[in-house]
Amino acid sequence: FPVTIVIMMPARVSPAKDHKSLISAFELFDDNAAKLILCGSGTDSQNFISFAKELAPKKIKNIIFLGQKSNISEVYAQSNVIALISNFEALPLSIIEAMSCSKPVIATDVGGVREIITNGVNGILVRHGSIDDIINAIKKFQNKHTRFIYGTKAEITFRECFTLDSMLKTISKIYSSL
């Protein structure tokens, strides 16, 4: 079977991140050719891998445990979709990085995520703890054209809001208005 979709979650193992919901959703996702990449500090530990095996016994062979990587842009390049499923967030850099690589994002609607992701435009926001929302978002991104459209809009958002030039223009406007 060719791989149909590669989802990557670039997040350390910590109470802030909700790997449990993503892995549980992946186990229930009805596509045996999908891959899930877990990247970040602690994702390659035996305790974490055992935890994942308990949550996803049928799909564990389709989960890649990378641990912390210094070449994260290479991991983004191997992925179709970036997921950041969290219990709480401020303004997540991993989403901004994903957008700079033209990757659509699935993220929990917590904290500052809504300041970056416009639901249904450059990514999909899911309710905290909703496995069904995660599964539905993954299903939507199985379509290559949908991934392309969302990814393109994600990159536009990055260029308009998060490049050095765009941020300097915003700061200049703020100072000018004072």
VODREN-817221 format. One record per atom (N, C-alpha, C): residue number from 1; residue in one letter; atom name; x, y, z. Coordinates in Angstrom, 2 decimals. Layout:
N
REC,num,residu,atome,px,py,pz
REC,NUM,a,CA,X,Y,Z
...
//
This chain:
178
REC,num,residu,atome,px,py,pz
REC,1,f,N,0.83,-1.19,0.00
REC,1,f,CA,0.00,0.00,0.00
REC,1,f,C,0.87,1.26,0.00
REC,2,p,N,0.61,2.20,-0.87
REC,2,p,CA,1.35,3.47,-0.79
REC,2,p,C,0.83,4.27,0.40
REC,3,v,N,1.72,5.05,0.98
REC,3,v,CA,1.33,5.91,2.11
REC,3,v,C,0.37,6.97,1.59
REC,4,t,N,-0.76,7.12,2.25
REC,4,t,CA,-1.80,8.06,1.80
REC,4,t,C,-1.65,9.43,2.43
REC,5,i,N,-1.19,9.47,3.66
REC,5,i,CA,-1.03,10.75,4.36
REC,5,i,C,0.00,10.56,5.47
REC,6,v,N,0.84,11.57,5.65
REC,6,v,CA,1.84,11.55,6.73
REC,6,v,C,1.56,12.75,7.62
REC,7,i,N,1.23,12.46,8.86
REC,7,i,CA,0.92,13.49,9.85
REC,7,i,C,2.09,13.56,10.81
REC,8,m,N,2.54,14.76,11.12
REC,8,m,CA,3.66,14.90,12.05
REC,8,m,C,3.27,15.83,13.18
REC,9,m,N,3.57,15.40,14.40
REC,9,m,CA,3.37,16.26,15.56
REC,9,m,C,4.73,16.60,16.13
REC,10,p,N,5.15,17.86,15.97
REC,10,p,CA,6.45,18.30,16.50
REC,10,p,C,6.28,18.86,17.91
REC,11,a,N,6.30,17.98,18.90
REC,11,a,CA,6.03,18.42,20.27
REC,11,a,C,6.73,17.51,21.27
REC,12,r,N,7.36,18.12,22.23
REC,12,r,CA,8.00,17.37,23.29
REC,12,r,C,6.94,16.65,24.13
REC,13,v,N,7.35,15.63,24.83
REC,13,v,CA,6.45,14.95,25.75
REC,13,v,C,6.37,15.80,27.01
REC,14,s,N,5.20,16.33,27.27
REC,14,s,CA,5.00,17.18,28.45
REC,14,s,C,3.50,17.30,28.73
REC,15,p,N,3.14,17.76,29.93
REC,15,p,CA,1.72,17.94,30.24
REC,15,p,C,1.00,18.93,29.31
REC,16,a,N,1.75,19.82,28.68
REC,16,a,CA,1.14,20.80,27.77
REC,16,a,C,0.63,20.15,26.50
REC,17,k,N,1.24,19.05,26.10
REC,17,k,CA,0.92,18.40,24.82
REC,17,k,C,-0.03,17.23,25.05
REC,18,d,N,-0.89,17.00,24.08
REC,18,d,CA,-1.91,15.95,24.19
REC,18,d,C,-1.65,14.85,23.16
REC,19,h,N,-0.53,14.17,23.31
REC,19,h,CA,-0.22,13.06,22.42
REC,19,h,C,-1.29,11.97,22.51
REC,20,k,N,-1.86,11.82,23.69
REC,20,k,CA,-2.85,10.76,23.90
REC,20,k,C,-4.02,10.89,22.93
REC,21,s,N,-4.57,12.08,22.78
REC,21,s,CA,-5.72,12.26,21.88
REC,21,s,C,-5.34,12.00,20.43
REC,22,l,N,-4.16,12.49,20.01
REC,22,l,CA,-3.74,12.29,18.63
REC,22,l,C,-3.49,10.80,18.34
REC,23,i,N,-2.79,10.12,19.22
REC,23,i,CA,-2.50,8.69,19.01
REC,23,i,C,-3.80,7.89,19.03
REC,24,s,N,-4.71,8.22,19.93
REC,24,s,CA,-6.00,7.52,19.99
REC,24,s,C,-6.80,7.74,18.71
REC,25,a,N,-6.79,8.96,18.20
REC,25,a,CA,-7.49,9.26,16.95
REC,25,a,C,-6.84,8.50,15.79
REC,26,f,N,-5.51,8.46,15.77
REC,26,f,CA,-4.80,7.76,14.71
REC,26,f,C,-5.16,6.27,14.72
REC,27,e,N,-5.28,5.68,15.89
REC,27,e,CA,-5.66,4.27,16.00
REC,27,e,C,-7.03,4.02,15.40
REC,28,l,N,-7.95,4.96,15.59
REC,28,l,CA,-9.33,4.80,15.09
REC,28,l,C,-9.50,5.26,13.64
REC,29,f,N,-8.53,5.97,13.12
REC,29,f,CA,-8.58,6.48,11.75
REC,29,f,C,-8.56,5.29,10.79
REC,30,d,N,-9.52,5.25,9.90
REC,30,d,CA,-9.73,4.10,9.03
REC,30,d,C,-8.86,4.17,7.77
REC,31,d,N,-7.55,4.11,7.94
REC,31,d,CA,-6.63,4.12,6.81
REC,31,d,C,-5.34,3.47,7.27
REC,32,n,N,-5.11,2.26,6.84
REC,32,n,CA,-3.93,1.52,7.27
REC,32,n,C,-2.65,1.95,6.58
REC,33,a,N,-2.76,2.83,5.58
REC,33,a,CA,-1.56,3.29,4.87
REC,33,a,C,-1.06,4.64,5.40
REC,34,a,N,-1.78,5.24,6.35
REC,34,a,CA,-1.37,6.52,6.93
REC,34,a,C,-0.18,6.31,7.87
REC,35,k,N,0.63,7.36,8.00
REC,35,k,CA,1.77,7.34,8.92
REC,35,k,C,1.64,8.51,9.89
REC,36,l,N,2.14,8.30,11.10
REC,36,l,CA,2.19,9.34,12.12
REC,36,l,C,3.63,9.46,12.59
REC,37,i,N,4.18,10.66,12.49
REC,37,i,CA,5.54,10.92,12.97
REC,37,i,C,5.43,11.74,14.25
REC,38,l,N,6.05,11.25,15.31
REC,38,l,CA,6.09,11.97,16.58
REC,38,l,C,7.52,12.43,16.79
REC,39,c,N,7.70,13.73,16.86
REC,39,c,CA,9.03,14.32,16.90
REC,39,c,C,9.09,15.32,18.05
REC,40,g,N,10.11,15.22,18.87
REC,40,g,CA,10.28,16.13,19.99
REC,40,g,C,10.90,15.39,21.15
REC,41,s,N,11.42,16.12,22.06
REC,41,s,CA,12.10,15.55,23.21
REC,41,s,C,11.19,14.53,23.93
REC,42,g,N,11.70,13.33,24.11
REC,42,g,CA,10.98,12.29,24.84
REC,42,g,C,10.12,11.38,23.98
REC,43,t,N,9.92,11.72,22.71
REC,43,t,CA,9.06,10.89,21.88
REC,43,t,C,9.72,9.58,21.47
REC,44,d,N,11.01,9.45,21.71
REC,44,d,CA,11.70,8.20,21.40
REC,44,d,C,12.04,7.39,22.66
REC,45,s,N,11.52,7.82,23.81
REC,45,s,CA,11.80,7.08,25.05
REC,45,s,C,10.97,5.80,25.11
REC,46,q,N,11.50,4.80,25.78
REC,46,q,CA,10.78,3.52,25.89
REC,46,q,C,9.44,3.69,26.60
REC,47,n,N,9.39,4.54,27.63
REC,47,n,CA,8.12,4.77,28.33
REC,47,n,C,7.07,5.35,27.40
REC,48,f,N,7.46,6.32,26.57
REC,48,f,CA,6.52,6.93,25.65
REC,48,f,C,6.08,5.94,24.56
REC,49,i,N,7.02,5.17,24.05
REC,49,i,CA,6.68,4.17,23.02
REC,49,i,C,5.73,3.13,23.59
REC,50,s,N,5.95,2.69,24.83
REC,50,s,CA,5.04,1.74,25.49
REC,50,s,C,3.65,2.35,25.67
REC,51,f,N,3.62,3.61,26.05
REC,51,f,CA,2.36,4.36,26.18
REC,51,f,C,1.62,4.35,24.85
REC,52,a,N,2.32,4.63,23.76
REC,52,a,CA,1.71,4.67,22.42
REC,52,a,C,1.22,3.28,22.01
REC,53,k,N,1.97,2.24,22.34
REC,53,k,CA,1.56,0.87,22.00
REC,53,k,C,0.25,0.50,22.67
REC,54,e,N,0.06,0.97,23.90
REC,54,e,CA,-1.20,0.70,24.60
REC,54,e,C,-2.36,1.43,23.94
REC,55,l,N,-2.12,2.66,23.46
REC,55,l,CA,-3.17,3.44,22.82
REC,55,l,C,-3.47,3.01,21.39
REC,56,a,N,-2.46,2.51,20.70
REC,56,a,CA,-2.62,2.20,19.27
REC,56,a,C,-2.01,0.85,18.92
REC,57,p,N,-2.54,-0.23,19.49
REC,57,p,CA,-1.93,-1.54,19.22
REC,57,p,C,-2.02,-1.97,17.75
REC,58,k,N,-3.08,-1.57,17.04
REC,58,k,CA,-3.23,-1.97,15.64
REC,58,k,C,-2.40,-1.11,14.69
REC,59,k,N,-2.10,0.12,15.10
REC,59,k,CA,-1.42,1.05,14.18
REC,59,k,C,0.01,1.38,14.60
REC,60,i,N,0.52,0.71,15.63
REC,60,i,CA,1.84,1.07,16.15
REC,60,i,C,2.93,0.95,15.07
REC,61,k,N,2.75,0.04,14.13
REC,61,k,CA,3.74,-0.12,13.05
REC,61,k,C,3.76,1.07,12.11
REC,62,n,N,2.73,1.91,12.18
REC,62,n,CA,2.63,3.10,11.32
REC,62,n,C,3.01,4.38,12.06
REC,63,i,N,3.54,4.23,13.27
REC,63,i,CA,3.97,5.39,14.05
REC,63,i,C,5.49,5.40,14.12
REC,64,i,N,6.07,6.55,13.80
REC,64,i,CA,7.52,6.73,13.82
REC,64,i,C,7.87,7.63,15.01
REC,65,f,N,8.77,7.17,15.85
REC,65,f,CA,9.18,7.88,17.06
REC,65,f,C,10.57,8.46,16.83
REC,66,l,N,10.65,9.74,16.54
REC,66,l,CA,11.93,10.35,16.15
REC,66,l,C,12.74,10.94,17.30
REC,67,g,N,12.10,11.31,18.38
REC,67,g,CA,12.83,12.04,19.41
REC,67,g,C,13.10,13.46,18.96
REC,68,q,N,14.01,14.12,19.64
REC,68,q,CA,14.34,15.51,19.31
REC,68,q,C,15.23,15.55,18.09
REC,69,k,N,14.92,16.44,17.16
REC,69,k,CA,15.68,16.58,15.92
REC,69,k,C,16.14,18.02,15.75
REC,70,s,N,17.38,18.17,15.30
REC,70,s,CA,17.89,19.52,15.03
REC,70,s,C,17.56,19.94,13.60
REC,71,n,N,17.29,18.97,12.73
REC,71,n,CA,16.97,19.26,11.33
REC,71,n,C,15.46,19.18,11.09
REC,72,i,N,14.71,19.93,11.87
REC,72,i,CA,13.24,19.83,11.86
REC,72,i,C,12.66,20.16,10.49
REC,73,s,N,13.31,21.02,9.72
REC,73,s,CA,12.77,21.36,8.39
REC,73,s,C,12.75,20.12,7.49
REC,74,e,N,13.68,19.21,7.66
REC,74,e,CA,13.68,17.97,6.89
REC,74,e,C,12.49,17.09,7.28
REC,75,v,N,12.13,17.10,8.55
REC,75,v,CA,10.99,16.31,9.02
REC,75,v,C,9.70,16.94,8.49
REC,76,y,N,9.62,18.26,8.51
REC,76,y,CA,8.45,18.93,7.91
REC,76,y,C,8.31,18.53,6.45
REC,77,a,N,9.43,18.47,5.73
REC,77,a,CA,9.39,18.14,4.30
REC,77,a,C,8.86,16.73,4.05
REC,78,q,N,9.03,15.82,5.00
REC,78,q,CA,8.55,14.44,4.86
REC,78,q,C,7.07,14.30,5.21
REC,79,s,N,6.47,15.36,5.71
REC,79,s,CA,5.10,15.32,6.21
REC,79,s,C,4.13,16.02,5.27
REC,80,n,N,2.87,15.57,5.29
REC,80,n,CA,1.82,16.24,4.53
REC,80,n,C,1.06,17.25,5.38
REC,81,v,N,0.90,16.91,6.67
REC,81,v,CA,0.09,17.69,7.59
REC,81,v,C,0.82,17.77,8.92
REC,82,i,N,0.75,18.94,9.56
REC,82,i,CA,1.34,19.09,10.89
REC,82,i,C,0.20,19.18,11.89
REC,83,a,N,0.32,18.40,12.95
REC,83,a,CA,-0.69,18.41,14.02
REC,83,a,C,-0.04,18.93,15.29
REC,84,l,N,-0.72,19.82,15.96
REC,84,l,CA,-0.30,20.25,17.29
REC,84,l,C,-1.52,20.13,18.20
REC,85,i,N,-1.62,18.98,18.82
REC,85,i,CA,-2.74,18.68,19.70
REC,85,i,C,-2.25,18.93,21.12
REC,86,s,N,-2.81,19.94,21.75
REC,86,s,CA,-2.28,20.43,23.02
REC,86,s,C,-3.37,20.59,24.07
REC,87,n,N,-2.95,20.56,25.31
REC,87,n,CA,-3.84,20.89,26.41
REC,87,n,C,-3.90,22.39,26.63
REC,88,f,N,-2.77,23.05,26.39
REC,88,f,CA,-2.70,24.52,26.47
REC,88,f,C,-1.52,24.98,25.64
REC,89,e,N,-1.59,26.20,25.16
REC,89,e,CA,-0.55,26.78,24.30
REC,89,e,C,-0.50,28.28,24.52
REC,90,a,N,0.62,28.86,24.19
REC,90,a,CA,0.73,30.32,24.09
REC,90,a,C,0.62,30.63,22.60
REC,91,l,N,1.74,30.98,21.97
REC,91,l,CA,1.79,31.20,20.53
REC,91,l,C,2.80,30.20,19.98
REC,92,p,N,2.34,29.04,19.50
REC,92,p,CA,3.26,27.94,19.18
REC,92,p,C,4.12,28.18,17.94
REC,93,l,N,5.42,28.14,18.15
REC,93,l,CA,6.38,28.30,17.08
REC,93,l,C,6.27,27.19,16.04
REC,94,s,N,5.93,25.98,16.48
REC,94,s,CA,5.85,24.86,15.54
REC,94,s,C,4.79,25.09,14.46
REC,95,i,N,3.71,25.77,14.80
REC,95,i,CA,2.69,26.08,13.80
REC,95,i,C,3.23,27.10,12.81
REC,96,i,N,3.93,28.10,13.31
REC,96,i,CA,4.52,29.11,12.43
REC,96,i,C,5.54,28.47,11.49
REC,97,e,N,6.36,27.56,12.03
REC,97,e,CA,7.33,26.84,11.19
REC,97,e,C,6.62,26.01,10.12
REC,98,a,N,5.55,25.33,10.51
REC,98,a,CA,4.79,24.52,9.54
REC,98,a,C,4.24,25.39,8.42
REC,99,m,N,3.72,26.54,8.79
REC,99,m,CA,3.15,27.45,7.79
REC,99,m,C,4.23,27.95,6.85
REC,100,s,N,5.44,28.18,7.35
REC,100,s,CA,6.54,28.64,6.48
REC,100,s,C,6.92,27.57,5.47
REC,101,c,N,6.57,26.31,5.75
REC,101,c,CA,6.85,25.19,4.85
REC,101,c,C,5.62,24.80,4.01
REC,102,s,N,4.60,25.65,4.00
REC,102,s,CA,3.36,25.41,3.25
REC,102,s,C,2.62,24.16,3.70
REC,103,k,N,2.63,23.90,4.99
REC,103,k,CA,1.95,22.72,5.51
REC,103,k,C,0.64,23.11,6.18
REC,104,p,N,-0.43,22.41,5.85
REC,104,p,CA,-1.69,22.63,6.57
REC,104,p,C,-1.54,22.12,7.99
REC,105,v,N,-2.33,22.69,8.89
REC,105,v,CA,-2.19,22.40,10.32
REC,105,v,C,-3.52,21.93,10.91
REC,106,i,N,-3.42,20.94,11.76
REC,106,i,CA,-4.52,20.54,12.63
REC,106,i,C,-4.07,20.91,14.03
REC,107,a,N,-4.83,21.75,14.73
REC,107,a,CA,-4.40,22.19,16.06
REC,107,a,C,-5.60,22.32,16.99
REC,108,t,N,-5.32,22.12,18.25
REC,108,t,CA,-6.35,22.30,19.27
REC,108,t,C,-6.63,23.78,19.44
REC,109,d,N,-7.89,24.11,19.55
REC,109,d,CA,-8.33,25.49,19.71
REC,109,d,C,-8.12,25.93,21.17
REC,110,v,N,-6.86,26.16,21.50
REC,110,v,CA,-6.49,26.59,22.86
REC,110,v,C,-5.51,27.74,22.76
REC,111,g,N,-5.48,28.57,23.77
REC,111,g,CA,-4.50,29.65,23.88
REC,111,g,C,-4.42,30.52,22.65
REC,112,g,N,-3.19,30.79,22.21
REC,112,g,CA,-2.97,31.69,21.08
REC,112,g,C,-3.05,31.04,19.71
REC,113,v,N,-3.46,29.78,19.65
REC,113,v,CA,-3.52,29.07,18.36
REC,113,v,C,-4.45,29.79,17.39
REC,114,r,N,-5.57,30.29,17.88
REC,114,r,CA,-6.53,30.97,17.01
REC,114,r,C,-5.95,32.27,16.42
REC,115,e,N,-4.91,32.81,17.01
REC,115,e,CA,-4.25,33.99,16.45
REC,115,e,C,-3.46,33.64,15.20
REC,116,i,N,-3.14,32.38,15.01
REC,116,i,CA,-2.34,31.93,13.88
REC,116,i,C,-3.20,31.20,12.84
REC,117,i,N,-4.06,30.31,13.33
REC,117,i,CA,-4.88,29.48,12.46
REC,117,i,C,-6.26,30.08,12.31
REC,118,t,N,-6.67,30.27,11.07
REC,118,t,CA,-8.05,30.64,10.76
REC,118,t,C,-8.73,29.35,10.36
REC,119,n,N,-9.64,28.87,11.19
REC,119,n,CA,-10.28,27.58,10.97
REC,119,n,C,-10.93,27.51,9.59
REC,120,g,N,-10.60,26.46,8.86
REC,120,g,CA,-11.18,26.27,7.53
REC,120,g,C,-10.49,27.06,6.44
REC,121,v,N,-9.41,27.77,6.78
REC,121,v,CA,-8.69,28.55,5.77
REC,121,v,C,-7.25,28.04,5.63
REC,122,n,N,-6.47,28.16,6.70
REC,122,n,CA,-5.07,27.71,6.64
REC,122,n,C,-4.81,26.52,7.57
REC,123,g,N,-5.87,26.04,8.18
REC,123,g,CA,-5.76,24.90,9.07
REC,123,g,C,-7.12,24.56,9.64
REC,124,i,N,-7.14,23.54,10.46
REC,124,i,CA,-8.38,23.12,11.10
REC,124,i,C,-8.17,23.13,12.61
REC,125,l,N,-9.07,23.83,13.30
REC,125,l,CA,-9.04,23.85,14.77
REC,125,l,C,-9.96,22.75,15.28
REC,126,v,N,-9.47,22.01,16.26
REC,126,v,CA,-10.26,20.94,16.87
REC,126,v,C,-10.50,21.26,18.34
REC,127,r,N,-11.61,20.76,18.84
REC,127,r,CA,-11.92,20.97,20.25
REC,127,r,C,-10.97,20.15,21.12
REC,128,h,N,-10.60,20.72,22.25
REC,128,h,CA,-9.72,20.04,23.19
REC,128,h,C,-10.31,18.68,23.57
REC,129,g,N,-9.53,17.63,23.40
REC,129,g,CA,-9.95,16.29,23.80
REC,129,g,C,-10.89,15.59,22.84
REC,130,s,N,-11.23,16.20,21.70
REC,130,s,CA,-12.18,15.60,20.77
REC,130,s,C,-11.47,14.72,19.74
REC,131,i,N,-11.50,13.44,19.98
REC,131,i,CA,-10.91,12.49,19.06
REC,131,i,C,-11.65,12.51,17.73
REC,132,d,N,-12.97,12.66,17.77
REC,132,d,CA,-13.76,12.74,16.53
REC,132,d,C,-13.34,13.92,15.68
REC,133,d,N,-13.11,15.07,16.31
REC,133,d,CA,-12.66,16.25,15.55
REC,133,d,C,-11.32,15.98,14.87
REC,134,i,N,-10.42,15.33,15.57
REC,134,i,CA,-9.10,15.03,15.01
REC,134,i,C,-9.25,14.09,13.82
REC,135,i,N,-10.03,13.03,13.98
REC,135,i,CA,-10.25,12.07,12.89
REC,135,i,C,-10.84,12.78,11.68
REC,136,n,N,-11.86,13.62,11.90
REC,136,n,CA,-12.48,14.32,10.77
REC,136,n,C,-11.51,15.26,10.07
REC,137,a,N,-10.64,15.90,10.82
REC,137,a,CA,-9.63,16.78,10.22
REC,137,a,C,-8.65,15.98,9.37
REC,138,i,N,-8.21,14.85,9.90
REC,138,i,CA,-7.29,13.99,9.14
REC,138,i,C,-7.96,13.53,7.85
REC,139,k,N,-9.22,13.11,7.95
REC,139,k,CA,-9.96,12.66,6.76
REC,139,k,C,-10.02,13.77,5.71
REC,140,k,N,-10.26,14.99,6.16
REC,140,k,CA,-10.33,16.11,5.21
REC,140,k,C,-9.00,16.28,4.48
REC,141,f,N,-7.90,16.11,5.20
REC,141,f,CA,-6.58,16.31,4.61
REC,141,f,C,-6.06,15.09,3.86
REC,142,q,N,-6.84,14.03,3.76
REC,142,q,CA,-6.46,12.91,2.89
REC,142,q,C,-6.44,13.36,1.43
REC,143,n,N,-7.24,14.36,1.13
REC,143,n,CA,-7.32,14.87,-0.23
REC,143,n,C,-6.13,15.78,-0.52
REC,144,k,N,-5.32,15.42,-1.53
REC,144,k,CA,-4.11,16.18,-1.86
REC,144,k,C,-4.43,17.62,-2.24
REC,145,h,N,-5.51,17.82,-2.98
REC,145,h,CA,-5.87,19.18,-3.39
REC,145,h,C,-6.22,20.04,-2.18
REC,146,t,N,-6.95,19.47,-1.24
REC,146,t,CA,-7.30,20.20,-0.01
REC,146,t,C,-6.03,20.57,0.76
REC,147,r,N,-5.09,19.62,0.86
REC,147,r,CA,-3.83,19.92,1.54
REC,147,r,C,-3.09,21.05,0.84
REC,148,f,N,-3.09,21.03,-0.49
REC,148,f,CA,-2.42,22.08,-1.25
REC,148,f,C,-3.05,23.45,-0.99
REC,149,i,N,-4.37,23.52,-1.04
REC,149,i,CA,-5.07,24.80,-0.83
REC,149,i,C,-4.78,25.34,0.58
REC,150,y,N,-4.95,24.52,1.59
REC,150,y,CA,-4.70,24.94,2.98
REC,150,y,C,-3.23,25.30,3.18
REC,151,g,N,-2.33,24.48,2.61
REC,151,g,CA,-0.90,24.75,2.74
REC,151,g,C,-0.50,26.06,2.09
REC,152,t,N,-1.07,26.34,0.93
REC,152,t,CA,-0.79,27.60,0.24
REC,152,t,C,-1.27,28.78,1.08
REC,153,k,N,-2.45,28.66,1.64
REC,153,k,CA,-2.98,29.74,2.49
REC,153,k,C,-2.17,29.87,3.78
REC,154,a,N,-1.66,28.76,4.27
REC,154,a,CA,-0.80,28.80,5.46
REC,154,a,C,0.48,29.58,5.16
REC,155,e,N,1.08,29.32,4.00
REC,155,e,CA,2.30,30.04,3.64
REC,155,e,C,2.02,31.52,3.43
REC,156,i,N,0.89,31.85,2.85
REC,156,i,CA,0.52,33.27,2.68
REC,156,i,C,0.40,33.94,4.04
REC,157,t,N,-0.26,33.27,4.98
REC,157,t,CA,-0.39,33.81,6.34
REC,157,t,C,0.99,34.04,6.94
REC,158,f,N,1.89,33.07,6.77
REC,158,f,CA,3.25,33.21,7.29
REC,158,f,C,3.91,34.45,6.70
REC,159,r,N,3.87,34.59,5.38
REC,159,r,CA,4.53,35.72,4.71
REC,159,r,C,3.92,37.05,5.12
REC,160,e,N,2.60,37.10,5.31
REC,160,e,CA,1.93,38.35,5.67
REC,160,e,C,2.09,38.74,7.13
REC,161,c,N,2.31,37.75,7.99
REC,161,c,CA,2.30,38.04,9.43
REC,161,c,C,3.58,37.71,10.19
REC,162,f,N,4.40,36.81,9.69
REC,162,f,CA,5.48,36.30,10.53
REC,162,f,C,6.89,36.43,9.95
REC,163,t,N,7.05,37.05,8.81
REC,163,t,CA,8.40,37.30,8.32
REC,163,t,C,8.93,38.53,9.03
REC,164,l,N,10.22,38.71,9.01
REC,164,l,CA,10.82,39.88,9.64
REC,164,l,C,10.26,41.16,9.05
REC,165,d,N,10.17,41.22,7.73
REC,165,d,CA,9.67,42.41,7.05
REC,165,d,C,8.23,42.73,7.46
REC,166,s,N,7.36,41.71,7.48
REC,166,s,CA,5.96,41.96,7.85
REC,166,s,C,5.84,42.38,9.32
REC,167,m,N,6.66,41.82,10.18
REC,167,m,CA,6.59,42.19,11.59
REC,167,m,C,7.11,43.61,11.81
REC,168,l,N,8.16,44.00,11.08
REC,168,l,CA,8.66,45.38,11.19
REC,168,l,C,7.63,46.39,10.70
REC,169,k,N,6.91,46.05,9.64
REC,169,k,CA,5.85,46.93,9.14
REC,169,k,C,4.75,47.10,10.18
REC,170,t,N,4.39,46.00,10.83
REC,170,t,CA,3.34,46.05,11.86
REC,170,t,C,3.79,46.91,13.04
REC,171,i,N,5.02,46.72,13.48
REC,171,i,CA,5.55,47.52,14.60
REC,171,i,C,5.61,48.99,14.21
REC,172,s,N,6.03,49.26,13.00
REC,172,s,CA,6.09,50.65,12.51
REC,172,s,C,4.72,51.31,12.52
REC,173,k,N,3.70,50.56,12.08
REC,173,k,CA,2.32,51.09,12.09
REC,173,k,C,1.86,51.40,13.50
REC,174,i,N,2.22,50.54,14.42
REC,174,i,CA,1.83,50.74,15.83
REC,174,i,C,2.48,52.02,16.35
REC,175,y,N,3.79,52.17,16.12
REC,175,y,CA,4.48,53.38,16.59
REC,175,y,C,3.94,54.64,15.90
REC,176,s,N,3.63,54.54,14.63
REC,176,s,CA,3.09,55.69,13.90
REC,176,s,C,1.73,56.11,14.44
REC,177,s,N,0.95,55.16,14.88
REC,177,s,CA,-0.38,55.49,15.39
REC,177,s,C,-0.33,56.14,16.77
REC,178,l,N,0.79,56.01,17.46
REC,178,l,CA,0.96,56.61,18.79
REC,178,l,C,1.35,58.05,18.58
//
